Amino acid sequence: MTDQLTTSAQPAEPAGSDGPAPPGRRPSRLLRLPKLVVAGRDLTLETGFAVLLVAFVAIAGSTTDAFLTEGNLTNLLKQMVTTGLLAFGMLTVILTGGIDLSVGSVVAFSGIVAAGLSAGLPVPLAMLIGLAAGMGFGLMNGVLIARFQLAPFVVTLAALTTIRGLAFVYSETPVAPEKEGFFELGSAVLGPLPVSTLIMLAVFLVGGIFLSRTPAGRSLVAIGGSAETVRLAGIGVRRHIVLAYTISGACAGLAGVILASRVGIAQPSVGTAFELDAIAACVIGGASLAGGKGSVRATFAGVLVLALINNLLNLYDVQSFWQQVLKGLIIVAVILVQRTGRFRTAGAPNLADPGKARLS
């Protein structure tokens, strides 16, 4: 994939010319927000996010004394873990042109299963079972979508209600783990950072390498651009789609286990609208819901933006209902900005050779 400056209009060909202008000619008109290309990479989004994050921190630090306290910053790092894990899983699915609306319900089911089984099983095994449950639901979604050619929206919407119902079938009331070891994953710290935050950072790091450096990861990106072209190139589209949804389910299962460990109680009703946060982080990061375009780094920046917004709204005592309204407006606003071409990431992957595709 080659990074290029995007123009608002293609320059007209001179009269009598034999073809388009030479590739080296600089476009005469640029977008109002030109791209910054350094070492072949488009840095418009990354620069914008850096400015936005600095502005958020400056506003937060100047308007409330509680923001820069050690306790609040530690809580901020812990609270962003759930959204971060869900956002990475969602990005993997969105890159293929799909969507996963079931992640919030998977969070609830995985958390309550891990908490419930921890009473009779070793804590690590109970948590692994919760994680495996999330992975299994993702695998189920992927098979239904890829094998039977069902719409991702319909399949994951059905899974949202089905898995939520299974969580209530397992336990209609919250489950409070009895073993102290269950709480270590969500409360332990390593140096200045919580262990759960380090796990999320590791997922983004390893996941970013997977998506940009491995044939399977680059194929996921290329599928979102043109699944038929990828199929003609001899790549198994179905198994890669199943892989994407399995990754999303595994991330949701891990998020559910960590959340139950951090909060100290698992509830079958938890996770409502979590999918909105995950989608918002991806869209804010420039991912196209049509597939084939997205950025791991920008998605992580979107997670940071949402975490700061949530933290500030909590410090300002804004009701949770208004917080949901704001998140929805953010998604709409960013999509409108992307549609006008202000924040365009680099071009589409090289579908003729999916092995060379990489994230923008």
BALOBA-1460 file (C-alpha; in Angstrom, 3 decimals):
// residues 360
<rec num="1" residu="m" x="0.000" y="0.000" z="0.000"/>
<rec num="2" residu="t" x="1.441" y="3.323" z="-1.034"/>
<rec num="3" residu="d" x="0.776" y="6.502" z="0.922"/>
<rec num="4" residu="q" x="-0.161" y="9.487" z="-1.264"/>
<rec num="5" residu="l" x="-1.400" y="13.016" z="-0.795"/>
<rec num="6" residu="t" x="-5.148" y="13.136" z="-1.319"/>
<rec num="7" residu="t" x="-6.522" y="15.923" z="-3.448"/>
<rec num="8" residu="s" x="-9.917" y="17.525" z="-3.345"/>
<rec num="9" residu="a" x="-10.152" y="17.372" z="-7.114"/>
<rec num="10" residu="q" x="-8.067" y="15.721" z="-9.828"/>
<rec num="11" residu="p" x="-6.152" y="18.163" z="-12.008"/>
<rec num="12" residu="a" x="-7.470" y="18.429" z="-15.508"/>
<rec num="13" residu="e" x="-5.352" y="16.987" z="-18.330"/>
<rec num="14" residu="p" x="-3.820" y="19.528" z="-20.693"/>
<rec num="15" residu="a" x="-5.441" y="19.760" z="-24.089"/>
<rec num="16" residu="g" x="-3.815" y="17.479" z="-26.589"/>
<rec num="17" residu="s" x="-1.924" y="15.469" z="-23.982"/>
<rec num="18" residu="d" x="-1.407" y="11.760" z="-24.507"/>
<rec num="19" residu="g" x="-2.489" y="10.785" z="-21.007"/>
<rec num="20" residu="p" x="-2.584" y="11.771" z="-17.382"/>
<rec num="21" residu="a" x="0.028" y="13.972" z="-15.817"/>
<rec num="22" residu="p" x="3.288" y="12.276" z="-14.790"/>
<rec num="23" residu="p" x="3.177" y="10.639" z="-11.355"/>
<rec num="24" residu="g" x="5.806" y="12.984" z="-10.003"/>
<rec num="25" residu="r" x="3.750" y="16.123" z="-10.638"/>
<rec num="26" residu="r" x="2.465" y="17.710" z="-7.419"/>
<rec num="27" residu="p" x="-1.327" y="18.229" z="-7.283"/>
<rec num="28" residu="s" x="-2.286" y="21.849" z="-7.668"/>
<rec num="29" residu="r" x="-4.999" y="21.795" z="-5.026"/>
<rec num="30" residu="l" x="-4.834" y="20.103" z="-1.653"/>
<rec num="31" residu="l" x="-7.392" y="19.466" z="1.026"/>
<rec num="32" residu="r" x="-7.863" y="22.179" z="3.586"/>
<rec num="33" residu="l" x="-6.299" y="19.811" z="6.111"/>
<rec num="34" residu="p" x="-3.285" y="18.468" z="4.169"/>
<rec num="35" residu="k" x="-1.699" y="15.223" z="5.150"/>
<rec num="36" residu="l" x="1.668" y="15.023" z="6.850"/>
<rec num="37" residu="v" x="3.686" y="12.247" z="5.260"/>
<rec num="38" residu="v" x="6.837" y="11.201" z="7.082"/>
<rec num="39" residu="a" x="8.804" y="8.140" z="6.008"/>
<rec num="40" residu="g" x="5.962" y="7.129" z="3.723"/>
<rec num="41" residu="r" x="3.283" y="7.284" z="6.434"/>
<rec num="42" residu="d" x="0.244" y="9.518" z="6.706"/>
<rec num="43" residu="l" x="0.398" y="11.351" z="10.052"/>
<rec num="44" residu="t" x="-2.662" y="13.592" z="9.793"/>
<rec num="45" residu="l" x="-4.741" y="11.528" z="12.226"/>
<rec num="46" residu="e" x="-1.838" y="10.884" z="14.558"/>
<rec num="47" residu="t" x="-0.920" y="14.567" z="14.740"/>
<rec num="48" residu="g" x="-4.550" y="15.530" z="15.293"/>
<rec num="49" residu="f" x="-4.904" y="12.992" z="18.088"/>
<rec num="50" residu="a" x="-1.744" y="14.248" z="19.775"/>
<rec num="51" residu="v" x="-3.100" y="17.795" z="19.776"/>
<rec num="52" residu="l" x="-6.507" y="16.599" z="20.970"/>
<rec num="53" residu="l" x="-5.071" y="14.561" z="23.837"/>
<rec num="54" residu="v" x="-2.848" y="17.425" z="24.968"/>
<rec num="55" residu="a" x="-5.863" y="19.744" z="24.892"/>
<rec num="56" residu="f" x="-7.944" y="17.288" z="26.954"/>
<rec num="57" residu="v" x="-5.223" y="16.910" z="29.583"/>
<rec num="58" residu="a" x="-4.716" y="20.679" z="29.769"/>
<rec num="59" residu="i" x="-8.445" y="21.355" z="30.165"/>
<rec num="60" residu="a" x="-8.851" y="18.567" z="32.723"/>
<rec num="61" residu="g" x="-5.849" y="19.649" z="34.751"/>
<rec num="62" residu="s" x="-6.935" y="23.286" z="34.829"/>
<rec num="63" residu="t" x="-10.626" y="22.763" z="35.588"/>
<rec num="64" residu="t" x="-10.484" y="20.088" z="38.291"/>
<rec num="65" residu="d" x="-7.913" y="19.367" z="40.967"/>
<rec num="66" residu="a" x="-8.832" y="15.686" z="41.127"/>
<rec num="67" residu="f" x="-7.741" y="14.812" z="37.585"/>
<rec num="68" residu="l" x="-3.968" y="14.760" z="38.102"/>
<rec num="69" residu="t" x="-4.106" y="12.865" z="41.393"/>
<rec num="70" residu="e" x="-2.472" y="9.450" z="41.510"/>
<rec num="71" residu="g" x="-5.722" y="7.724" z="42.412"/>
<rec num="72" residu="n" x="-7.644" y="9.203" z="39.498"/>
<rec num="73" residu="l" x="-4.915" y="8.455" z="36.951"/>
<rec num="74" residu="t" x="-4.687" y="4.857" z="38.177"/>
<rec num="75" residu="n" x="-8.468" y="4.489" z="37.879"/>
<rec num="76" residu="l" x="-8.307" y="6.013" z="34.410"/>
<rec num="77" residu="l" x="-5.743" y="3.429" z="33.311"/>
<rec num="78" residu="k" x="-7.844" y="0.596" z="34.723"/>
<rec num="79" residu="q" x="-11.130" y="1.833" z="33.299"/>
<rec num="80" residu="m" x="-9.820" y="2.081" z="29.747"/>
<rec num="81" residu="v" x="-8.821" y="-1.589" z="29.702"/>
<rec num="82" residu="t" x="-12.299" y="-2.915" z="28.898"/>
<rec num="83" residu="t" x="-12.886" y="-0.448" z="26.069"/>
<rec num="84" residu="g" x="-9.361" y="-0.980" z="24.776"/>
<rec num="85" residu="l" x="-9.657" y="-4.759" z="24.528"/>
<rec num="86" residu="l" x="-13.092" y="-4.550" z="22.934"/>
<rec num="87" residu="a" x="-11.892" y="-1.872" z="20.503"/>
<rec num="88" residu="f" x="-9.011" y="-3.970" z="19.226"/>
<rec num="89" residu="g" x="-11.290" y="-6.970" z="18.688"/>
<rec num="90" residu="m" x="-13.834" y="-4.731" z="16.995"/>
<rec num="91" residu="l" x="-11.156" y="-3.223" z="14.736"/>
<rec num="92" residu="t" x="-10.159" y="-6.702" z="13.569"/>
<rec num="93" residu="v" x="-13.756" y="-7.393" z="12.568"/>
<rec num="94" residu="i" x="-14.344" y="-3.955" z="11.026"/>
<rec num="95" residu="l" x="-11.259" y="-4.362" z="8.827"/>
<rec num="96" residu="t" x="-13.017" y="-7.297" z="7.145"/>
<rec num="97" residu="g" x="-16.118" y="-5.192" z="6.537"/>
<rec num="98" residu="g" x="-18.083" y="-6.720" z="9.416"/>
<rec num="99" residu="i" x="-19.362" y="-5.678" z="12.823"/>
<rec num="100" residu="d" x="-19.691" y="-7.415" z="16.191"/>
<rec num="101" residu="l" x="-22.604" y="-6.240" z="18.322"/>
<rec num="102" residu="s" x="-22.349" y="-9.128" z="20.784"/>
<rec num="103" residu="v" x="-19.191" y="-8.077" z="22.637"/>
<rec num="104" residu="g" x="-21.048" y="-6.451" z="25.547"/>
<rec num="105" residu="s" x="-23.013" y="-9.621" z="26.210"/>
<rec num="106" residu="v" x="-19.839" y="-11.711" z="25.927"/>
<rec num="107" residu="v" x="-18.251" y="-9.503" z="28.598"/>
<rec num="108" residu="a" x="-21.141" y="-10.259" z="30.938"/>
<rec num="109" residu="f" x="-21.184" y="-14.007" z="30.252"/>
<rec num="110" residu="s" x="-17.417" y="-14.518" z="30.499"/>
<rec num="111" residu="g" x="-17.195" y="-12.525" z="33.708"/>
<rec num="112" residu="i" x="-20.033" y="-14.262" z="35.481"/>
<rec num="113" residu="v" x="-18.879" y="-17.736" z="34.390"/>
<rec num="114" residu="a" x="-15.336" y="-17.068" z="35.585"/>
<rec num="115" residu="a" x="-16.600" y="-15.697" z="38.898"/>
<rec num="116" residu="g" x="-19.019" y="-18.566" z="39.420"/>
<rec num="117" residu="l" x="-16.563" y="-21.345" z="38.558"/>
<rec num="118" residu="s" x="-13.833" y="-19.829" z="40.728"/>
<rec num="119" residu="a" x="-15.660" y="-21.151" z="43.811"/>
<rec num="120" residu="g" x="-14.947" y="-24.773" z="42.884"/>
<rec num="121" residu="l" x="-11.982" y="-24.526" z="40.510"/>
<rec num="122" residu="p" x="-8.551" y="-22.911" z="40.665"/>
<rec num="123" residu="v" x="-8.854" y="-19.224" z="39.831"/>
<rec num="124" residu="p" x="-6.583" y="-19.324" z="36.738"/>
<rec num="125" residu="l" x="-8.578" y="-22.254" z="35.306"/>
<rec num="126" residu="a" x="-11.904" y="-20.498" z="35.954"/>
<rec num="127" residu="m" x="-10.616" y="-17.386" z="34.194"/>
<rec num="128" residu="l" x="-9.354" y="-19.433" z="31.249"/>
<rec num="129" residu="i" x="-12.800" y="-21.023" z="30.919"/>
<rec num="130" residu="g" x="-14.375" y="-17.565" z="30.862"/>
<rec num="131" residu="l" x="-11.911" y="-16.498" z="28.173"/>
<rec num="132" residu="a" x="-12.573" y="-19.688" z="26.199"/>
<rec num="133" residu="a" x="-16.314" y="-19.031" z="26.380"/>
<rec num="134" residu="g" x="-15.840" y="-15.649" z="24.754"/>
<rec num="135" residu="m" x="-13.609" y="-17.166" z="22.088"/>
<rec num="136" residu="g" x="-16.233" y="-19.839" z="21.439"/>
<rec num="137" residu="f" x="-18.978" y="-17.268" z="20.918"/>
<rec num="138" residu="g" x="-16.748" y="-15.381" z="18.493"/>
<rec num="139" residu="l" x="-16.029" y="-18.606" z="16.618"/>
<rec num="140" residu="m" x="-19.762" y="-19.295" z="16.411"/>
<rec num="141" residu="n" x="-20.438" y="-15.830" z="14.992"/>
<rec num="142" residu="g" x="-17.655" y="-16.224" z="12.451"/>
<rec num="143" residu="v" x="-18.875" y="-19.608" z="11.234"/>
<rec num="144" residu="l" x="-22.450" y="-18.378" z="10.802"/>
<rec num="145" residu="i" x="-21.268" y="-15.308" z="8.893"/>
<rec num="146" residu="a" x="-18.597" y="-16.947" z="6.741"/>
<rec num="147" residu="r" x="-20.064" y="-20.412" z="6.133"/>
<rec num="148" residu="f" x="-23.719" y="-19.458" z="5.640"/>
<rec num="149" residu="q" x="-23.131" y="-15.972" z="4.179"/>
<rec num="150" residu="l" x="-25.326" y="-14.284" z="6.787"/>
<rec num="151" residu="a" x="-25.186" y="-10.548" z="7.460"/>
<rec num="152" residu="p" x="-22.794" y="-9.749" z="10.339"/>
<rec num="153" residu="f" x="-25.242" y="-7.215" z="11.768"/>
<rec num="154" residu="v" x="-28.045" y="-9.792" z="11.966"/>
<rec num="155" residu="v" x="-25.874" y="-12.609" z="13.344"/>
<rec num="156" residu="t" x="-24.189" y="-10.549" z="16.054"/>
<rec num="157" residu="l" x="-27.455" y="-8.819" z="16.982"/>
<rec num="158" residu="a" x="-29.012" y="-12.253" z="17.524"/>
<rec num="159" residu="a" x="-25.931" y="-13.278" z="19.493"/>
<rec num="160" residu="l" x="-26.243" y="-10.146" z="21.631"/>
<rec num="161" residu="t" x="-29.660" y="-11.200" z="22.932"/>
<rec num="162" residu="t" x="-28.880" y="-14.930" z="23.050"/>
<rec num="163" residu="i" x="-25.653" y="-14.585" z="25.042"/>
<rec num="164" residu="r" x="-27.237" y="-12.050" z="27.374"/>
<rec num="165" residu="g" x="-30.019" y="-14.528" z="28.022"/>
<rec num="166" residu="l" x="-27.482" y="-17.274" z="28.723"/>
<rec num="167" residu="a" x="-25.778" y="-15.013" z="31.256"/>
<rec num="168" residu="f" x="-29.079" y="-14.644" z="33.125"/>
<rec num="169" residu="v" x="-29.710" y="-18.384" z="32.816"/>
<rec num="170" residu="y" x="-26.368" y="-19.038" z="34.496"/>
<rec num="171" residu="s" x="-27.198" y="-16.640" z="37.322"/>
<rec num="172" residu="e" x="-30.070" y="-14.208" z="37.692"/>
<rec num="173" residu="t" x="-28.249" y="-12.418" z="40.494"/>
<rec num="174" residu="p" x="-24.729" y="-10.989" z="40.713"/>
<rec num="175" residu="v" x="-21.970" y="-13.445" z="41.625"/>
<rec num="176" residu="a" x="-19.377" y="-12.369" z="44.188"/>
<rec num="177" residu="p" x="-16.153" y="-14.430" z="44.023"/>
<rec num="178" residu="e" x="-15.008" y="-15.779" z="47.377"/>
<rec num="179" residu="k" x="-11.316" y="-16.387" z="46.681"/>
<rec num="180" residu="e" x="-8.969" y="-13.443" z="47.121"/>
<rec num="181" residu="g" x="-6.881" y="-14.606" z="44.181"/>
<rec num="182" residu="f" x="-9.714" y="-13.729" z="41.819"/>
<rec num="183" residu="f" x="-9.214" y="-10.015" z="42.466"/>
<rec num="184" residu="e" x="-5.472" y="-9.920" z="41.791"/>
<rec num="185" residu="l" x="-5.744" y="-9.648" z="38.011"/>
<rec num="186" residu="g" x="-7.826" y="-6.472" z="38.219"/>
<rec num="187" residu="s" x="-6.067" y="-4.853" z="41.174"/>
<rec num="188" residu="a" x="-2.390" y="-5.816" z="40.880"/>
<rec num="189" residu="v" x="0.145" y="-3.218" z="39.756"/>
<rec num="190" residu="l" x="3.605" y="-3.570" z="38.260"/>
<rec num="191" residu="g" x="5.568" y="-0.437" z="38.972"/>
<rec num="192" residu="p" x="3.389" y="2.587" z="38.162"/>
<rec num="193" residu="l" x="1.044" y="0.678" z="35.826"/>
<rec num="194" residu="p" x="-1.798" y="-1.722" z="36.635"/>
<rec num="195" residu="v" x="-1.263" y="-5.266" z="35.376"/>
<rec num="196" residu="s" x="-4.566" y="-5.125" z="33.486"/>
<rec num="197" residu="t" x="-3.358" y="-2.055" z="31.585"/>
<rec num="198" residu="l" x="-0.136" y="-3.839" z="30.672"/>
<rec num="199" residu="i" x="-2.212" y="-6.751" z="29.339"/>
<rec num="200" residu="m" x="-4.213" y="-4.360" z="27.159"/>
<rec num="201" residu="l" x="-1.031" y="-2.709" z="25.863"/>
<rec num="202" residu="a" x="0.403" y="-6.147" z="25.065"/>
<rec num="203" residu="v" x="-2.741" y="-7.021" z="23.091"/>
<rec num="204" residu="f" x="-2.431" y="-3.846" z="21.031"/>
<rec num="205" residu="l" x="1.297" y="-4.404" z="20.457"/>
<rec num="206" residu="v" x="1.031" y="-8.057" z="19.458"/>
<rec num="207" residu="g" x="-2.195" y="-7.426" z="17.545"/>
<rec num="208" residu="g" x="-0.665" y="-4.533" z="15.635"/>
<rec num="209" residu="i" x="2.272" y="-6.721" z="14.585"/>
<rec num="210" residu="f" x="-0.143" y="-9.492" z="13.597"/>
<rec num="211" residu="l" x="-2.303" y="-7.225" z="11.435"/>
<rec num="212" residu="s" x="0.547" y="-5.418" z="9.710"/>
<rec num="213" residu="r" x="3.354" y="-7.976" z="9.535"/>
<rec num="214" residu="t" x="1.795" y="-11.416" z="9.069"/>
<rec num="215" residu="p" x="0.121" y="-12.823" z="5.935"/>
<rec num="216" residu="a" x="-3.043" y="-13.694" z="7.886"/>
<rec num="217" residu="g" x="-3.333" y="-10.204" z="9.356"/>
<rec num="218" residu="r" x="-2.730" y="-8.464" z="6.037"/>
<rec num="219" residu="s" x="-5.286" y="-10.738" z="4.422"/>
<rec num="220" residu="l" x="-7.898" y="-9.541" z="6.957"/>
<rec num="221" residu="v" x="-7.234" y="-5.961" z="5.853"/>
<rec num="222" residu="a" x="-7.434" y="-6.895" z="2.177"/>
<rec num="223" residu="i" x="-10.712" y="-8.793" z="2.640"/>
<rec num="224" residu="g" x="-12.409" y="-5.574" z="3.708"/>
<rec num="225" residu="g" x="-11.323" y="-3.936" z="0.469"/>
<rec num="226" residu="s" x="-12.455" y="-6.711" z="-1.861"/>
<rec num="227" residu="a" x="-13.230" y="-10.202" z="-0.626"/>
<rec num="228" residu="e" x="-13.635" y="-11.475" z="-4.178"/>
<rec num="229" residu="t" x="-10.191" y="-10.258" z="-5.198"/>
<rec num="230" residu="v" x="-8.677" y="-11.942" z="-2.150"/>
<rec num="231" residu="r" x="-10.484" y="-15.167" z="-3.027"/>
<rec num="232" residu="l" x="-9.173" y="-15.049" z="-6.590"/>
<rec num="233" residu="a" x="-5.672" y="-14.593" z="-5.161"/>
<rec num="234" residu="g" x="-6.020" y="-18.039" z="-3.579"/>
<rec num="235" residu="i" x="-6.592" y="-16.917" z="0.021"/>
<rec num="236" residu="g" x="-9.285" y="-18.562" z="2.121"/>
<rec num="237" residu="v" x="-11.716" y="-15.744" z="2.829"/>
<rec num="238" residu="r" x="-14.024" y="-17.784" z="5.044"/>
<rec num="239" residu="r" x="-11.386" y="-18.987" z="7.472"/>
<rec num="240" residu="h" x="-9.954" y="-15.482" z="7.826"/>
<rec num="241" residu="i" x="-13.397" y="-14.066" z="8.608"/>
<rec num="242" residu="v" x="-13.855" y="-16.787" z="11.231"/>
<rec num="243" residu="l" x="-10.445" y="-15.838" z="12.633"/>
<rec num="244" residu="a" x="-11.445" y="-12.163" z="12.903"/>
<rec num="245" residu="y" x="-14.602" y="-12.906" z="14.892"/>
<rec num="246" residu="t" x="-12.764" y="-15.426" z="17.069"/>
<rec num="247" residu="i" x="-10.224" y="-12.724" z="17.962"/>
<rec num="248" residu="s" x="-13.069" y="-10.337" z="18.777"/>
<rec num="249" residu="g" x="-14.720" y="-12.925" z="21.016"/>
<rec num="250" residu="a" x="-11.433" y="-13.700" z="22.771"/>
<rec num="251" residu="c" x="-10.832" y="-9.994" z="23.457"/>
<rec num="252" residu="a" x="-14.372" y="-9.648" z="24.828"/>
<rec num="253" residu="g" x="-13.915" y="-12.728" z="27.019"/>
<rec num="254" residu="l" x="-10.640" y="-11.382" z="28.389"/>
<rec num="255" residu="a" x="-12.267" y="-7.997" z="29.012"/>
<rec num="256" residu="g" x="-15.102" y="-9.674" z="30.932"/>
<rec num="257" residu="v" x="-12.744" y="-11.625" z="33.168"/>
<rec num="258" residu="i" x="-10.608" y="-8.571" z="33.929"/>
<rec num="259" residu="l" x="-13.672" y="-6.401" z="34.585"/>
<rec num="260" residu="a" x="-15.142" y="-8.924" z="37.047"/>
<rec num="261" residu="s" x="-11.772" y="-9.148" z="38.790"/>
<rec num="262" residu="r" x="-11.422" y="-5.361" z="39.021"/>
<rec num="263" residu="v" x="-14.972" y="-4.640" z="40.200"/>
<rec num="264" residu="g" x="-15.066" y="-7.606" z="42.562"/>
<rec num="265" residu="i" x="-18.471" y="-8.815" z="41.412"/>
<rec num="266" residu="a" x="-19.904" y="-10.242" z="38.184"/>
<rec num="267" residu="q" x="-23.349" y="-9.200" z="36.986"/>
<rec num="268" residu="p" x="-25.375" y="-10.665" z="34.112"/>
<rec num="269" residu="s" x="-26.560" y="-7.161" z="33.198"/>
<rec num="270" residu="v" x="-23.090" y="-5.631" z="32.815"/>
<rec num="271" residu="g" x="-21.753" y="-4.695" z="29.375"/>
<rec num="272" residu="t" x="-24.810" y="-2.911" z="28.003"/>
<rec num="273" residu="a" x="-23.736" y="-0.496" z="25.252"/>
<rec num="274" residu="f" x="-20.083" y="-1.562" z="25.550"/>
<rec num="275" residu="e" x="-20.175" y="-2.288" z="21.831"/>
<rec num="276" residu="l" x="-20.905" y="1.414" z="21.295"/>
<rec num="277" residu="d" x="-17.665" y="2.378" z="23.039"/>
<rec num="278" residu="a" x="-15.690" y="-0.131" z="20.974"/>
<rec num="279" residu="i" x="-17.171" y="1.052" z="17.684"/>
<rec num="280" residu="a" x="-16.685" y="4.676" z="18.697"/>
<rec num="281" residu="a" x="-12.985" y="4.128" z="19.405"/>
<rec num="282" residu="c" x="-12.489" y="2.472" z="16.013"/>
<rec num="283" residu="v" x="-14.415" y="5.112" z="14.092"/>
<rec num="284" residu="i" x="-12.707" y="7.963" z="15.921"/>
<rec num="285" residu="g" x="-9.449" y="6.261" z="14.934"/>
<rec num="286" residu="g" x="-10.373" y="6.534" z="11.268"/>
<rec num="287" residu="a" x="-11.528" y="2.960" z="10.636"/>
<rec num="288" residu="s" x="-13.985" y="2.634" z="7.776"/>
<rec num="289" residu="l" x="-17.136" y="0.667" z="8.591"/>
<rec num="290" residu="a" x="-17.053" y="-0.488" z="4.963"/>
<rec num="291" residu="g" x="-13.846" y="-2.359" z="5.768"/>
<rec num="292" residu="g" x="-10.291" y="-2.389" z="4.475"/>
<rec num="293" residu="k" x="-9.083" y="0.701" z="6.318"/>
<rec num="294" residu="g" x="-8.049" y="1.217" z="9.908"/>
<rec num="295" residu="s" x="-5.172" y="1.954" z="12.222"/>
<rec num="296" residu="v" x="-4.192" y="0.161" z="15.413"/>
<rec num="297" residu="r" x="-2.387" y="3.212" z="16.761"/>
<rec num="298" residu="a" x="-5.254" y="5.559" z="15.918"/>
<rec num="299" residu="t" x="-7.749" y="3.137" z="17.472"/>
<rec num="300" residu="f" x="-5.705" y="3.148" z="20.661"/>
<rec num="301" residu="a" x="-5.752" y="6.956" z="20.535"/>
<rec num="302" residu="g" x="-9.535" y="6.752" z="20.169"/>
<rec num="303" residu="v" x="-9.641" y="4.620" z="23.318"/>
<rec num="304" residu="l" x="-7.628" y="7.284" z="25.146"/>
<rec num="305" residu="v" x="-9.966" y="10.035" z="23.936"/>
<rec num="306" residu="l" x="-13.048" y="8.143" z="25.124"/>
<rec num="307" residu="a" x="-11.399" y="7.330" z="28.468"/>
<rec num="308" residu="l" x="-10.559" y="10.990" z="29.036"/>
<rec num="309" residu="i" x="-14.079" y="12.053" z="28.064"/>
<rec num="310" residu="n" x="-15.623" y="9.496" z="30.436"/>
<rec num="311" residu="n" x="-13.263" y="10.495" z="33.230"/>
<rec num="312" residu="l" x="-13.960" y="14.194" z="32.816"/>
<rec num="313" residu="l" x="-17.716" y="13.672" z="32.665"/>
<rec num="314" residu="n" x="-17.540" y="11.610" z="35.854"/>
<rec num="315" residu="l" x="-15.472" y="14.290" z="37.573"/>
<rec num="316" residu="y" x="-18.029" y="16.884" z="36.478"/>
<rec num="317" residu="d" x="-20.877" y="14.659" z="37.802"/>
<rec num="318" residu="v" x="-22.577" y="14.351" z="34.395"/>
<rec num="319" residu="q" x="-25.310" y="11.712" z="34.365"/>
<rec num="320" residu="s" x="-24.484" y="8.468" z="32.590"/>
<rec num="321" residu="f" x="-27.412" y="8.933" z="30.200"/>
<rec num="322" residu="w" x="-25.933" y="12.165" z="28.884"/>
<rec num="323" residu="q" x="-22.586" y="10.426" z="28.548"/>
<rec num="324" residu="q" x="-24.161" y="7.926" z="26.161"/>
<rec num="325" residu="v" x="-25.711" y="10.782" z="24.185"/>
<rec num="326" residu="l" x="-22.303" y="12.405" z="23.827"/>
<rec num="327" residu="k" x="-20.657" y="9.189" z="22.615"/>
<rec num="328" residu="g" x="-23.321" y="8.747" z="19.957"/>
<rec num="329" residu="l" x="-22.862" y="12.320" z="18.775"/>
<rec num="330" residu="i" x="-19.099" y="11.774" z="18.586"/>
<rec num="331" residu="i" x="-19.559" y="8.795" z="16.264"/>
<rec num="332" residu="v" x="-21.877" y="10.748" z="13.949"/>
<rec num="333" residu="a" x="-19.590" y="13.791" z="13.947"/>
<rec num="334" residu="v" x="-16.482" y="11.791" z="13.079"/>
<rec num="335" residu="i" x="-18.239" y="9.906" z="10.281"/>
<rec num="336" residu="l" x="-19.406" y="13.221" z="8.816"/>
<rec num="337" residu="v" x="-15.875" y="14.613" z="8.985"/>
<rec num="338" residu="q" x="-14.497" y="11.508" z="7.297"/>
<rec num="339" residu="r" x="-17.144" y="11.782" z="4.584"/>
<rec num="340" residu="t" x="-16.010" y="15.282" z="3.695"/>
<rec num="341" residu="g" x="-12.477" y="13.946" z="3.314"/>
<rec num="342" residu="r" x="-10.885" y="15.899" z="6.113"/>
<rec num="343" residu="f" x="-9.399" y="12.897" z="7.875"/>
<rec num="344" residu="r" x="-8.507" y="10.435" z="5.164"/>
<rec num="345" residu="t" x="-5.978" y="7.814" z="5.972"/>
<rec num="346" residu="a" x="-3.674" y="6.316" z="3.386"/>
<rec num="347" residu="g" x="-5.062" y="4.521" z="0.338"/>
<rec num="348" residu="a" x="-6.644" y="1.098" z="0.171"/>
<rec num="349" residu="p" x="-4.535" y="-2.033" z="0.516"/>
<rec num="350" residu="n" x="-2.887" y="-3.584" z="-2.512"/>
<rec num="351" residu="l" x="-5.570" y="-6.144" z="-3.258"/>
<rec num="352" residu="a" x="-3.722" y="-7.538" z="-6.223"/>
<rec num="353" residu="d" x="-1.145" y="-8.780" z="-3.710"/>
<rec num="354" residu="p" x="-2.778" y="-9.094" z="-0.275"/>
<rec num="355" residu="g" x="0.568" y="-10.104" z="1.189"/>
<rec num="356" residu="k" x="1.709" y="-6.492" z="0.745"/>
<rec num="357" residu="a" x="-1.342" y="-4.921" z="2.342"/>
<rec num="358" residu="r" x="-0.763" y="-3.109" z="5.611"/>
<rec num="359" residu="l" x="-2.629" y="-0.836" z="7.949"/>
<rec num="360" residu="s" x="-2.736" y="2.881" z="7.276"/>
